[in-house]
Structure formats: structure tokens, C-alpha cells
């Protein structure tokens, strides 16, 4: 059995997220520290994850890049032994080795698009030169934008509309805007991986629209009450919204799975 889970704002929480939920880092376990960023997990979540890894396979599925994922110090996510998926499905790693077969599949799909990465990049360069936005490019597969005119939500609306008409997906997530090809989804990546390992995805959890395909790939899914997805999905027997927010939502999800496993 597999539990495929998003990380940030689902299991782990930054200082900013904790402040948003009026929760303190006191008595929490720090799992990440840089000059500008710290992330935490609760003691209960930590203990539950340790116990669950003895019975089921937990696969992190994150929008973090590999570099960002490797900053995390979570011993039960054994980076040299287990599986993990980063970059919203662009990278799959097994036993510390990147899955090059998956890389090949993604670039083949990109080459088949009517408007591949290079076409979208050409459009973005025009706006970038005008200093309207900052563009980060990832593996010639997708983009992440930070718009320099946050006070004007329509500043890049024509650009984003044109990109959508070219067949790419737009995801606005807090202060970032992701531009993704239609095949780059967490759900598609986990379906590929579950076939390789020969285990079903029994549970999945995630808070944002980027996690929706991941939740659809599992038998039972969980959405934190605080997540943007909670406002856009209908609860059912297969998809549960937590009653709690923040750190407590993570504990609620893990306790539910723990009670089903043990």
C-alpha cells in the first residue's frame, strides 16, 4: 500500500503558514532551516510517520525542486532507499537514482505539443525584458512566475490567457503562478510509479489545485481544511476534508491512516 502525499502546508509548515493559522513553532520539530526559511512538523505527526513507514510505503509528491526537497531532514523519507517525486511530477527518484525512463517520456510528450516549451519561453521573454515579471525555468518543462505588479492583477492577464489558448495549464498558488504542460501532473507521475512498484495508491493528501490529480489517483484522499482545494471540491466517501487546519490537519490525516493500518 502507498500513501502519496504533498508536503508543504499538508504535512510540514513554514513559519509563515504557522502564523497564518495562529500556531506557534514551540514544541514542533524543525525539519528545514535556511537563511530565509524554516519548516516544521508536529511531534505527533513525526511519530505517526515513523510508525507508518514500517507498514506502508510513503511517497512524497511535491512541487519542490530536488534541491529544495533535499533540504528537508525527515529520516523516515529515506532518500537513498525509497521513492519520491519532485517538481510537480517532473522528477521521479528511486533509491537515490533519477528515473531516466520517465525523463524520456516527458520530453517525448513535450516534442509532441503544438506549442512546446520554446514557444512559451519566447512569449515570456518579451514580458521579462519589460521587467513586468520574473521567470524561473525548470528543465525545459515548466515555468514559475513572480509578477512584479501584484497590485494590478490584470497586468499579465492577456499573456496568461494566450498561453492557456496554446494548450498549457495555469496554476496561481499564493504569490506564484505556475505554467505547466498538460501532461506534467502529480497524478500522472504517481500512476507511472505505482505501475513500476506494483502497489496501489491507497491514500493521498494535498492542499492545492496542483494536488488534485494526485488525489484522483488514490482510493482515498484527504484535503486539509485550510487548503484552496477545500473550497473547490465536494466531500465524498473517497475524499475527506479535515475538520482541523494547519498542523492539526496533518495530524488528523495521519491518525486516520494509522487507524486503518493498525
PASEBA-1860 file (N, C-alpha, C; in nm, 3 decimals):
! residues 262
1> XXXXXXXX> 0.084/-0.120/0.000/0.000/0.000/0.000/0.087/0.125/0.000 ~ 0.040/0.226/-0.072/0.114/0.351/-0.084/0.031/0.467/-0.029 ~ 0.098/0.554/0.045/0.042/0.682/0.083/0.124/0.788/0.009 ~ 0.063/0.852/-0.090/0.130/0.955/-0.169/0.087/1.092/-0.116 ~ 0.183/1.172/-0.076/0.145/1.296/-0.008/0.226/1.417/-0.050 ~ 0.155/1.526/-0.064/0.217/1.657/-0.074/0.286/1.687/0.059 ~ 0.375/1.784/0.060/0.449/1.816/0.182/0.410/1.951/0.241 ~ 0.444/2.059/0.172/0.424/2.192/0.228/0.276/2.226/0.243
9> XXXXXXXX> 0.239/2.266/0.365/0.102/2.303/0.401/0.008/2.181/0.401 ~ 0.068/2.061/0.392/-0.009/1.938/0.410/0.047/1.861/0.529 ~ 0.178/1.832/0.527/0.242/1.766/0.641/0.338/1.857/0.715 ~ 0.405/1.946/0.641/0.502/2.036/0.704/0.458/2.180/0.682 ~ 0.503/2.268/0.773/0.452/2.405/0.771/0.565/2.504/0.797 ~ 0.569/2.607/0.715/0.668/2.713/0.731/0.626/2.806/0.844 ~ 0.717/2.895/0.881/0.685/2.996/0.982/0.566/3.080/0.937 ~ 0.564/3.115/0.809/0.454/3.197/0.757/0.321/3.123/0.766
17> XXXXXXXX> 0.323/2.994/0.733/0.199/2.916/0.740/0.152/2.903/0.885 ~ 0.245/2.881/0.977/0.207/2.870/1.118/0.143/3.000/1.167 ~ 0.200/3.112/1.126/0.144/3.242/1.166/0.004/3.261/1.109 ~ -0.016/3.213/0.988/-0.148/3.224/0.923/-0.254/3.149/1.003 ~ -0.215/3.036/1.064/-0.310/2.955/1.140/-0.302/2.983/1.291 ~ -0.231/3.091/1.326/-0.215/3.128/1.467/-0.158/3.012/1.549 ~ -0.059/2.945/1.490/0.006/2.834/1.558/0.154/2.868/1.580 ~ 0.209/2.820/1.687/0.347/2.851/1.725/0.439/2.736/1.690
25> XXXXXXXX> 0.567/2.769/1.667/0.666/2.664/1.640/0.713/2.595/1.767 ~ 0.672/2.647/1.882/0.712/2.585/2.008/0.661/2.441/2.015 ~ 0.747/2.353/2.058/0.718/2.210/2.073/0.703/2.139/1.938 ~ 0.735/2.207/1.829/0.736/2.143/1.697/0.878/2.100/1.663 ~ 0.889/2.009/1.569/1.019/1.960/1.524/1.059/2.034/1.397 ~ 1.174/2.097/1.399/1.222/2.168/1.280/1.277/2.068/1.179 ~ 1.230/2.078/1.054/1.276/1.984/0.951/1.348/2.055/0.836 ~ 1.356/2.188/0.845/1.425/2.263/0.740/1.467/2.399/0.796
33> XXXXXXXX> 1.590/2.439/0.762/1.636/2.572/0.802/1.732/2.625/0.697 ~ 1.699/2.741/0.642/1.790/2.816/0.557/1.797/2.958/0.614 ~ 1.870/3.045/0.546/1.880/3.183/0.593/1.744/3.252/0.595 ~ 1.655/3.210/0.505/1.527/3.280/0.492/1.404/3.193/0.515 ~ 1.426/3.065/0.548/1.311/2.975/0.551/1.329/2.867/0.658 ~ 1.223/2.842/0.733/1.221/2.732/0.830/1.089/2.659/0.817 ~ 1.094/2.525/0.830/0.973/2.444/0.823/0.967/2.348/0.940 ~ 0.844/2.310/0.977/0.824/2.230/1.098/0.721/2.121/1.076
41> XXXXXXXX> 0.727/2.022/1.164/0.628/1.916/1.171/0.598/1.893/1.319 ~ 0.478/1.847/1.350/0.446/1.827/1.491/0.508/1.697/1.542 ~ 0.523/1.689/1.672/0.576/1.568/1.735/0.489/1.447/1.704 ~ 0.357/1.466/1.710/0.264/1.355/1.682/0.276/1.310/1.537 ~ 0.278/1.405/1.444/0.292/1.368/1.301/0.422/1.293/1.278 ~ 0.528/1.339/1.340/0.659/1.275/1.327/0.652/1.130/1.374 ~ 0.593/1.108/1.490/0.583/0.972/1.546/0.494/0.883/1.459 ~ 0.384/0.938/1.410/0.293/0.859/1.325/0.361/0.819/1.194
49> XXXXXXXX> 0.435/0.910/1.136/0.507/0.878/1.012/0.610/0.769/1.034 ~ 0.680/0.775/1.145/0.777/0.671/1.178/0.711/0.534/1.187 ~ 0.595/0.528/1.252/0.524/0.401/1.268/0.466/0.353/1.135 ~ 0.413/0.444/1.057/0.351/0.406/0.931/0.452/0.351/0.830 ~ 0.573/0.406/0.830/0.674/0.359/0.734/0.714/0.214/0.756 ~ 0.682/0.160/0.873/0.711/0.019/0.899/0.609/-0.072/0.832 ~ 0.493/-0.015/0.793/0.383/-0.096/0.740/0.347/-0.063/0.595 ~ 0.363/0.063/0.557/0.323/0.106/0.423/0.436/0.187/0.361
57> XXXXXXXX> 0.425/0.213/0.231/0.524/0.297/0.163/0.469/0.438/0.152 ~ 0.544/0.534/0.203/0.504/0.674/0.195/0.589/0.741/0.088 ~ 0.522/0.798/-0.013/0.593/0.861/-0.124/0.563/1.010/-0.125 ~ 0.661/1.095/-0.093/0.641/1.239/-0.105/0.623/1.277/-0.252 ~ 0.524/1.361/-0.278/0.498/1.410/-0.414/0.484/1.561/-0.402 ~ 0.587/1.633/-0.442/0.595/1.775/-0.408/0.624/1.863/-0.530 ~ 0.584/1.988/-0.519/0.620/2.086/-0.622/0.761/2.139/-0.598 ~ 0.819/2.110/-0.483/0.958/2.147/-0.457/1.050/2.087/-0.564
65> XXXXXXXX> 1.157/2.158/-0.595/1.259/2.101/-0.681/1.339/1.997/-0.601 ~ 1.424/1.922/-0.668/1.508/1.825/-0.597/1.595/1.894/-0.493 ~ 1.651/2.008/-0.530/1.737/2.082/-0.437/1.658/2.123/-0.313 ~ 1.536/2.172/-0.332/1.453/2.213/-0.218/1.411/2.093/-0.135 ~ 1.380/1.982/-0.200/1.340/1.862/-0.127/1.456/1.810/-0.042 ~ 1.574/1.814/-0.096/1.690/1.761/-0.024/1.732/1.846/0.095 ~ 1.672/1.965/0.108/1.698/2.046/0.227/1.625/1.990/0.350 ~ 1.525/1.908/0.328/1.444/1.857/0.438/1.517/1.746/0.513
73> XXXXXXXX> 1.507/1.748/0.643/1.567/1.643/0.725/1.455/1.561/0.789 ~ 1.406/1.466/0.714/1.299/1.377/0.759/1.350/1.234/0.744 ~ 1.397/1.172/0.851/1.465/1.042/0.841/1.379/0.930/0.786 ~ 1.247/0.940/0.802/1.162/0.831/0.753/1.138/0.843/0.603 ~ 1.174/0.956/0.540/1.176/0.964/0.394/1.318/0.936/0.350 ~ 1.349/0.808/0.333/1.487/0.766/0.307/1.523/0.793/0.161 ~ 1.596/0.900/0.141/1.622/0.948/0.006/1.706/0.852/-0.077 ~ 1.784/0.767/-0.011/1.868/0.672/-0.084/1.803/0.534/-0.096
81> XXXXXXXX> 1.682/0.518/-0.043/1.617/0.386/-0.047/1.478/0.389/-0.110 ~ 1.396/0.484/-0.071/1.258/0.485/-0.117/1.238/0.560/-0.247 ~ 1.114/0.600/-0.270/1.077/0.675/-0.389/1.034/0.815/-0.348 ~ 1.057/0.912/-0.435/0.996/1.043/-0.417/0.983/1.112/-0.552 ~ 0.888/1.204/-0.557/0.857/1.275/-0.680/0.866/1.425/-0.651 ~ 0.945/1.496/-0.730/0.959/1.640/-0.710/0.917/1.716/-0.836 ~ 0.923/1.849/-0.825/0.899/1.938/-0.939/0.764/1.911/-1.004 ~ 0.663/1.888/-0.920/0.526/1.865/-0.965/0.512/1.745/-1.059
89> XXXXXXXX> 0.601/1.649/-1.046/0.593/1.529/-1.130/0.701/1.522/-1.235 ~ 0.785/1.625/-1.244/0.889/1.626/-1.348/1.005/1.533/-1.317 ~ 1.025/1.503/-1.187/1.139/1.419/-1.147/1.090/1.306/-1.057 ~ 1.127/1.184/-1.092/1.099/1.066/-1.009/1.232/1.005/-0.969 ~ 1.250/0.981/-0.839/1.375/0.925/-0.788/1.345/0.795/-0.714 ~ 1.422/0.692/-0.744/1.410/0.562/-0.678/1.547/0.521/-0.625 ~ 1.553/0.496/-0.496/1.679/0.455/-0.431/1.793/0.551/-0.463 ~ 1.762/0.680/-0.465/1.862/0.782/-0.490/1.899/0.803/-0.635
97> XXXXXXXX> 1.835/0.730/-0.727/1.869/0.739/-0.869/1.749/0.794/-0.947 ~ 1.774/0.895/-1.024/1.669/0.957/-1.104/1.622/0.861/-1.213 ~ 1.491/0.857/-1.234/1.430/0.768/-1.333/1.443/0.832/-1.471 ~ 1.540/0.788/-1.549/1.565/0.848/-1.680/1.461/0.804/-1.783 ~ 1.398/0.690/-1.758/1.289/0.648/-1.848/1.174/0.749/-1.841 ~ 1.144/0.795/-1.721/1.039/0.895/-1.704/1.080/1.027/-1.770 ~ 1.206/1.064/-1.756/1.256/1.185/-1.823/1.230/1.176/-1.974 ~ 1.261/1.061/-2.030/1.244/1.041/-2.175/1.097/1.053/-2.214
105> XXXXXXXX> 1.010/0.996/-2.134/0.866/1.003/-2.162/0.819/1.149/-2.165 ~ 0.865/1.228/-2.066/0.821/1.368/-2.058/0.870/1.449/-2.177 ~ 0.995/1.431/-2.217/1.048/1.510/-2.329/0.987/1.466/-2.462 ~ 0.950/1.339/-2.472/0.877/1.294/-2.591/0.741/1.362/-2.599 ~ 0.675/1.371/-2.485/0.544/1.438/-2.482/0.558/1.586/-2.514 ~ 0.664/1.649/-2.465/0.686/1.791/-2.495/0.705/1.812/-2.644 ~ 0.781/1.724/-2.707/0.806/1.737/-2.851/0.680/1.718/-2.934 ~ 0.580/1.654/-2.876/0.455/1.630/-2.948/0.355/1.745/-2.936
113> XXXXXXXX> 0.384/1.840/-2.847/0.292/1.952/-2.829/0.295/2.045/-2.950 ~ 0.179/2.104/-2.982/0.173/2.203/-3.089/0.254/2.327/-3.052 ~ 0.257/2.357/-2.922/0.332/2.472/-2.872/0.422/2.425/-2.758 ~ 0.543/2.382/-2.788/0.633/2.328/-2.686/0.693/2.439/-2.598 ~ 0.784/2.399/-2.512/0.848/2.489/-2.416/0.905/2.614/-2.484 ~ 0.972/2.596/-2.596/1.038/2.708/-2.664/0.940/2.817/-2.704 ~ 0.819/2.780/-2.747/0.718/2.878/-2.786/0.670/2.961/-2.667 ~ 0.647/2.894/-2.554/0.602/2.964/-2.435/0.715/3.053/-2.382
121> XXXXXXXX> 0.836/3.004/-2.388/0.951/3.080/-2.341/0.968/3.208/-2.422 ~ 0.945/3.201/-2.550/0.956/3.319/-2.637/0.858/3.428/-2.595 ~ 0.737/3.388/-2.561/0.637/3.485/-2.513/0.679/3.548/-2.381 ~ 0.725/3.465/-2.290/0.762/3.513/-2.157/0.883/3.607/-2.162 ~ 0.974/3.583/-2.253/1.092/3.668/-2.265/1.055/3.812/-2.294 ~ 0.949/3.834/-2.371/0.907/3.970/-2.405/0.864/4.046/-2.279 ~ 0.790/3.977/-2.193/0.744/4.040/-2.070/0.858/4.054/-1.970 ~ 0.947/3.956/-1.972/1.061/3.958/-1.881/1.152/4.077/-1.911
129> XXXXXXXX> 1.172/4.108/-2.038/1.257/4.219/-2.077/1.198/4.352/-2.034 ~ 1.064/4.355/-2.024/0.996/4.479/-1.980/0.989/4.486/-1.827 ~ 1.050/4.387/-1.761/1.055/4.381/-1.614/0.917/4.379/-1.551 ~ 0.823/4.317/-1.622/0.687/4.302/-1.569/0.681/4.180/-1.476 ~ 0.767/4.082/-1.504/0.765/3.960/-1.424/0.903/3.897/-1.419 ~ 0.918/3.808/-1.320/1.039/3.727/-1.307/1.004/3.584/-1.342 ~ 1.085/3.521/-1.425/1.055/3.386/-1.474/1.164/3.290/-1.429 ~ 1.121/3.180/-1.369/1.212/3.069/-1.341/1.175/2.954/-1.432
137> XXXXXXXX> 1.276/2.896/-1.494/1.255/2.788/-1.589/1.308/2.658/-1.531 ~ 1.233/2.551/-1.547/1.270/2.425/-1.485/1.279/2.314/-1.591 ~ 1.402/2.273/-1.619/1.432/2.157/-1.702/1.370/2.163/-1.841 ~ 1.343/2.283/-1.890/1.277/2.300/-2.020/1.144/2.224/-2.024 ~ 1.078/2.224/-1.907/0.947/2.158/-1.896/0.837/2.252/-1.848 ~ 0.869/2.339/-1.752/0.765/2.427/-1.699/0.826/2.555/-1.645 ~ 0.737/2.649/-1.607/0.780/2.781/-1.562/0.713/2.817/-1.431 ~ 0.779/2.903/-1.355/0.720/2.963/-1.236/0.740/3.113/-1.245
145> XXXXXXXX> 0.632/3.189/-1.233/0.637/3.334/-1.247/0.614/3.404/-1.114 ~ 0.683/3.515/-1.098/0.651/3.610/-0.992/0.624/3.742/-1.062 ~ 0.501/3.788/-1.052/0.460/3.910/-1.122/0.500/4.031/-1.039 ~ 0.567/4.128/-1.101/0.620/4.244/-1.029/0.515/4.351/-1.002 ~ 0.393/4.330/-1.051/0.287/4.428/-1.030/0.170/4.363/-0.958 ~ 0.193/4.314/-0.834/0.088/4.242/-0.763/-0.036/4.327/-0.737 ~ -0.018/4.460/-0.736/-0.134/4.548/-0.716/-0.226/4.552/-0.836 ~ -0.176/4.507/-0.951/-0.256/4.506/-1.073/-0.272/4.362/-1.119
153> XXXXXXXX> -0.380/4.293/-1.074/-0.397/4.151/-1.106/-0.413/4.123/-1.255 ~ -0.443/4.229/-1.332/-0.463/4.210/-1.475/-0.337/4.240/-1.557 ~ -0.227/4.269/-1.488/-0.105/4.310/-1.558/-0.061/4.208/-1.662 ~ -0.071/4.080/-1.627/-0.026/3.975/-1.718/-0.143/3.889/-1.768 ~ -0.264/3.935/-1.748/-0.381/3.856/-1.787/-0.382/3.821/-1.936 ~ -0.353/3.915/-2.027/-0.352/3.878/-2.170/-0.248/3.772/-2.202 ~ -0.130/3.783/-2.138/-0.024/3.684/-2.160/-0.070/3.546/-2.114 ~ -0.123/3.537/-1.992/-0.165/3.408/-1.938/-0.280/3.349/-2.018
161> XXXXXXXX> -0.369/3.435/-2.064/-0.480/3.388/-2.148/-0.429/3.330/-2.279 ~ -0.331/3.395/-2.338/-0.274/3.346/-2.464/-0.206/3.211/-2.443 ~ -0.134/3.198/-2.330/-0.066/3.072/-2.301/-0.167/2.959/-2.279 ~ -0.277/2.989/-2.211/-0.383/2.888/-2.193/-0.440/2.845/-2.327 ~ -0.458/2.940/-2.417/-0.511/2.909/-2.551/-0.414/2.825/-2.632 ~ -0.288/2.825/-2.591/-0.186/2.743/-2.658/-0.180/2.602/-2.598 ~ -0.270/2.574/-2.503/-0.283/2.438/-2.451/-0.207/2.410/-2.323 ~ -0.152/2.514/-2.258/-0.080/2.495/-2.132/-0.171/2.528/-2.015
169> XXXXXXXX> -0.138/2.473/-1.898/-0.218/2.493/-1.778/-0.157/2.604/-1.691 ~ -0.244/2.684/-1.632/-0.204/2.793/-1.543/-0.252/2.763/-1.402 ~ -0.162/2.767/-1.306/-0.198/2.747/-1.165/-0.146/2.866/-1.084 ~ -0.236/2.940/-1.024/-0.196/3.051/-0.937/-0.197/2.999/-0.794 ~ -0.079/3.002/-0.733/-0.063/2.947/-0.599/0.006/3.049/-0.511 ~ -0.075/3.116/-0.427/-0.026/3.222/-0.340/0.041/3.330/-0.425 ~ 0.169/3.358/-0.407/0.233/3.467/-0.481/0.304/3.418/-0.607 ~ 0.280/3.294/-0.646/0.345/3.238/-0.764/0.241/3.193/-0.867
177> XXXXXXXX> 0.283/3.194/-0.992/0.199/3.143/-1.100/0.279/3.037/-1.175 ~ 0.228/2.915/-1.178/0.295/2.807/-1.248/0.234/2.789/-1.387 ~ 0.321/2.769/-1.484/0.277/2.739/-1.621/0.326/2.599/-1.653 ~ 0.232/2.507/-1.669/0.264/2.364/-1.684/0.209/2.308/-1.814 ~ 0.284/2.220/-1.881/0.225/2.146/-1.992/0.119/2.051/-1.937 ~ 0.019/2.014/-2.016/-0.093/1.934/-1.963/-0.055/1.796/-1.911 ~ 0.059/1.744/-1.952/0.100/1.610/-1.908/0.183/1.612/-1.780 ~ 0.219/1.731/-1.732/0.304/1.739/-1.613/0.214/1.757/-1.490
185> XXXXXXXX> 0.175/1.643/-1.435/0.085/1.641/-1.321/0.133/1.539/-1.218 ~ 0.110/1.570/-1.091/0.148/1.477/-0.985/0.077/1.343/-1.002 ~ -0.050/1.347/-1.041/-0.127/1.224/-1.056/-0.073/1.133/-1.164 ~ -0.031/1.191/-1.276/0.025/1.111/-1.386/0.157/1.048/-1.343 ~ 0.237/1.124/-1.270/0.365/1.071/-1.222/0.346/0.956/-1.124 ~ 0.252/0.969/-1.030/0.233/0.863/-0.931/0.171/0.739/-0.996 ~ 0.089/0.756/-1.098/0.034/0.640/-1.168/0.144/0.563/-1.239 ~ 0.237/0.635/-1.299/0.353/0.570/-1.363/0.433/0.492/-1.258
193> XXXXXXXX> 0.457/0.555/-1.144/0.540/0.493/-1.041/0.471/0.373/-0.977 ~ 0.341/0.383/-0.953/0.272/0.271/-0.889/0.272/0.147/-0.979 ~ 0.270/0.166/-1.108/0.279/0.053/-1.200/0.417/-0.013/-1.190 ~ 0.519/0.067/-1.174/0.655/0.014/-1.165/0.677/-0.064/-1.035 ~ 0.620/-0.013/-0.925/0.643/-0.080/-0.796/0.539/-0.188/-0.769 ~ 0.430/-0.189/-0.846/0.331/-0.294/-0.831/0.247/-0.284/-0.706 ~ 0.227/-0.160/-0.655/0.144/-0.139/-0.537/0.039/-0.033/-0.567 ~ -0.079/-0.045/-0.506/-0.183/0.057/-0.529/-0.158/0.181/-0.445
201> XXXXXXXX> -0.204/0.296/-0.494/-0.204/0.417/-0.413/-0.334/0.416/-0.332 ~ -0.323/0.377/-0.207/-0.441/0.364/-0.122/-0.485/0.498/-0.067 ~ -0.388/0.583/-0.029/-0.420/0.714/0.028/-0.337/0.823/-0.040 ~ -0.395/0.943/-0.046/-0.322/1.060/-0.095/-0.370/1.182/-0.018 ~ -0.284/1.282/-0.007/-0.319/1.405/0.063/-0.255/1.524/-0.005 ~ -0.329/1.635/-0.007/-0.275/1.757/-0.067/-0.369/1.874/-0.044 ~ -0.314/1.994/-0.049/-0.394/2.113/-0.015/-0.425/2.204/-0.132 ~ -0.350/2.194/-0.243/-0.366/2.292/-0.351/-0.420/2.229/-0.479
209> XXXXXXXX> -0.453/2.315/-0.574/-0.504/2.267/-0.702/-0.401/2.182/-0.776 ~ -0.273/2.207/-0.747/-0.167/2.125/-0.808/-0.173/1.981/-0.758 ~ -0.243/1.956/-0.648/-0.253/1.822/-0.591/-0.377/1.746/-0.638 ~ -0.464/1.810/-0.713/-0.592/1.748/-0.747/-0.574/1.616/-0.821 ~ -0.486/1.613/-0.919/-0.466/1.490/-0.997/-0.410/1.378/-0.909 ~ -0.330/1.416/-0.810/-0.274/1.318/-0.716/-0.387/1.254/-0.635 ~ -0.479/1.335/-0.587/-0.591/1.283/-0.508/-0.679/1.190/-0.592 ~ -0.695/1.224/-0.719/-0.778/1.142/-0.809/-0.716/1.007/-0.837
217> XXXXXXXX> -0.585/0.995/-0.816/-0.514/0.870/-0.846/-0.517/0.772/-0.729 ~ -0.580/0.811/-0.618/-0.581/0.726/-0.499/-0.721/0.674/-0.469 ~ -0.727/0.571/-0.384/-0.855/0.516/-0.344/-0.924/0.603/-0.240 ~ -0.844/0.665/-0.152/-0.898/0.755/-0.050/-0.808/0.876/-0.040 ~ -0.866/0.994/-0.040/-0.785/1.115/-0.038/-0.828/1.208/0.075 ~ -0.734/1.295/0.112/-0.757/1.389/0.222/-0.715/1.529/0.179 ~ -0.800/1.625/0.212/-0.772/1.765/0.181/-0.777/1.845/0.310 ~ -0.668/1.911/0.348/-0.670/1.995/0.468/-0.776/2.104/0.456
225> XXXXXXXX> -0.843/2.130/0.565/-0.949/2.230/0.568/-0.901/2.367/0.521 ~ -0.773/2.398/0.547/-0.720/2.530/0.514/-0.681/2.544/0.366 ~ -0.677/2.434/0.292/-0.626/2.438/0.155/-0.722/2.498/0.055 ~ -0.668/2.551/-0.055/-0.754/2.607/-0.159/-0.842/2.500/-0.222 ~ -0.794/2.375/-0.221/-0.875/2.267/-0.276/-1.004/2.246/-0.196 ~ -0.998/2.272/-0.067/-1.114/2.250/0.018/-1.232/2.336/-0.025 ~ -1.204/2.447/-0.093/-1.310/2.536/-0.139/-1.365/2.493/-0.275 ~ -1.297/2.398/-0.339/-1.331/2.366/-0.479/-1.370/2.221/-0.503
233> XXXXXXXX> -1.377/2.140/-0.396/-1.415/2.000/-0.416/-1.534/1.965/-0.328 ~ -1.604/1.862/-0.371/-1.718/1.811/-0.295/-1.672/1.690/-0.215 ~ -1.700/1.693/-0.086/-1.658/1.582/0.000/-1.739/1.457/-0.032 ~ -1.674/1.342/-0.025/-1.740/1.214/-0.052/-1.674/1.107/0.034 ~ -1.720/0.983/0.019/-1.660/0.873/0.094/-1.515/0.851/0.053 ~ -1.481/0.890/-0.070/-1.345/0.872/-0.120/-1.257/0.995/-0.100 ~ -1.316/1.107/-0.065/-1.241/1.231/-0.048/-1.291/1.304/0.077 ~ -1.205/1.314/0.176/-1.244/1.374/0.303/-1.169/1.505/0.327
241> XXXXXXXX> -1.243/1.604/0.374/-1.181/1.729/0.420/-1.158/1.717/0.570 ~ -1.045/1.766/0.616/-1.018/1.759/0.759/-1.106/1.858/0.834 ~ -1.128/1.829/0.960/-1.204/1.921/1.046/-1.113/2.029/1.103 ~ -0.982/2.003/1.102/-0.884/2.095/1.160/-0.804/2.163/1.049 ~ -0.731/2.267/1.090/-0.644/2.339/0.997/-0.499/2.333/1.045 ~ -0.408/2.365/0.955/-0.267/2.373/0.991/-0.209/2.242/1.040 ~ -0.123/2.253/1.142/-0.055/2.137/1.200/-0.155/2.028/1.241 ~ -0.268/2.069/1.295/-0.369/1.974/1.343/-0.432/1.897/1.227
249> XXXXXXXX> -0.440/1.958/1.110/-0.493/1.888/0.992/-0.400/1.775/0.951 ~ -0.269/1.800/0.956/-0.171/1.695/0.925/-0.186/1.578/1.021 ~ -0.200/1.608/1.149/-0.217/1.502/1.249/-0.345/1.424/1.225 ~ -0.451/1.493/1.188/-0.580/1.428/1.162/-0.570/1.329/1.045 ~ -0.502/1.371/0.939/-0.483/1.284/0.822/-0.404/1.159/0.860 ~ -0.293/1.179/0.929/-0.206/1.067/0.964/-0.272/0.973/1.065 ~ -0.348/1.028/1.158/-0.420/0.943/1.254/-0.525/0.856/1.185 ~ -0.592/0.913/1.087/-0.693/0.836/1.012/-0.629/0.719/0.941
257> XXXXXX> -0.516/0.744/0.874/-0.446/0.636/0.804/-0.392/0.534/0.904 ~ -0.335/0.584/1.012/-0.280/0.494/1.116/-0.388/0.399/1.168 ~ -0.507/0.451/1.194/-0.616/0.369/1.246/-0.665/0.265/1.145 ~ -0.645/0.293/1.017/-0.683/0.195/0.915/-0.576/0.088/0.896 ~ -0.453/0.124/0.922/-0.340/0.030/0.902/-0.321/-0.062/1.021 ~ -0.335/-0.007/1.143/-0.304/-0.085/1.263/-0.433/-0.133/1.332
END
